[in-house]
């Protein structure tokens, strides 16, 4: 048991200007320094700020071994991005590559203040792939995680479904689907027969091509098609939803699904700007992901704020308190899905904490604390210390979890793909 003292405490709900947190695996006591009189191991916060660890609600861990790889292509459409880049890349991933990629992604995630990951995996070796990822994320790094394999008609469907079902049986799986445009009616029916009440995790209407494919081939839109097959269970994660319409938004709300926004990835793939006002009108729960484009979830929350305004063409279109609400709500959603207690700095919650060097340049109090977080801390979040269930994962900016990159393994992967080798 130890205590962080002389620290600002903020969990997107409550703020304490000069407080303490006593914890082991879980938080035992939180209070003002005037009430602290305990004798125990102390970590002097020296006026720093404590936040809960962040959640990346939609990402692809395998992307970490792609960085710097030149696929020698210039895609003109989103489908070409998939065909010419990502599908050519992920088909070469073996289990050993998947484990290495997961480890490197976890290292970067912790440095970005992310302590929980919702992964959407794809790869050339399906069977056992989620077990490998789980062992790295949860076993080696001690992070929180939810996992799935993106079922798609480019794979053996039975292998995909069984891999997802194995993860679901382990208690940390979702039913992974790639996107409507890569899933036949037969595949959706097969998934519907096994999903029961488990949430799905799917790319939904990421590009207009996905919507056009659904309309041209099935006569209905993407979300309507998923609903037809009774796949939209409560807390299902629909990533992107850049191109949904009002009726689809109503379905998402009615089925109590979650929309995971990935604004940097959307801009990178030029698929459009999400309609924040559409989400707001329909009271849709919003969470943030990186879609494998880095690990900086804090920056994605900033981008949701900025891009949402741009999409509405209205500087006052979104208030900071709306973003604060969605961040706080995102922890509740993750806890519902994973039977965890994270996201609050309160007695009984897991001690998944970030200790951040931040000297407020202007007064900071309970009224404006989120403004300091959104416009100051989130602009360049690099926590000094990261704790997961009370254990150091980052201390004084250095990782406390050993994990080395295997250059030889990466070179073999890049050679199979046809890319350039790394220098060792």
C-alpha angles and dihedrals in degrees: 000000000000140000135225106211138186092030140133110242123204130162100171089266109050132029130201115186099203113012150132137237121206114197150150115175087332134029110270104179139359126190152126119298090241087070097045114109103141127132109222144103107311133201109199107223091193093207096312120140129249121212130173115260112268129245124228101208099188127024146127113233092193090069092078092080092052096068111120095008114136111210092187094232138116107205118202098192137036092249088056089052088058097042100040100037122014100032091046089050104043096045088069095053114116126191092263090053091048092054092049092047091050092051095050090047091051092052091053092043093056090049087054093051095255114140100165129050135192104200128199105196135197131170148139095262108055107172112081095005095117090047089056092049093046092051091054100040099039103017103042103025099028092226125147116253151172119200142194142159117236104244110214138161089246087072137053099279096208091054091050094048094046092049090053092046091052090055091046090053089052089059099244103076135108126190103261122211126174106214138310092256092061096045125081124209089254090055093048090049091051090050092047090055093059106030097080106168097336115122118246125224114211144153102248124192091335089154131019086244088071091054093044091051091052093047095045097045104030106018094236137081126263100262091042089053093051090048091050088062092046092242098132100094123170112288093015109158115232106189119213106350087186093149105036122125134219096276091051091049089052090053092049090052093044092052092046093238128159128236115215110204120208105179100169092052091047091055092045091054094038093229096141142262121297117242103242093180090056090056092046095049089054097043092236119175110243128201133173132245138167099218089222092301095124128307104266103122091163089062090049090057088052091049092050087057095047099038092045089059092047092051089054092042087225125117091205094042095112129031121212090240090065090059090046089053093052093049092051091045092049090065091053090052093049090049091052091052098043104029091240136131110225136133102056128083094221138116112287097023121117112267094243098147142162120210107200133190103233127149108189109230089203133030114297123201142145091284098055103023093111091052088059090049098046099043100028116025097030092051091073109002113187111150118212092214132019122194127189114190088344097306124117113249094163121023123181088349094304126111115249092195113083114227125148128195115243104221093184091057092048091049091053090050093049090047091054089050092046098246133130123284123244123244112244 
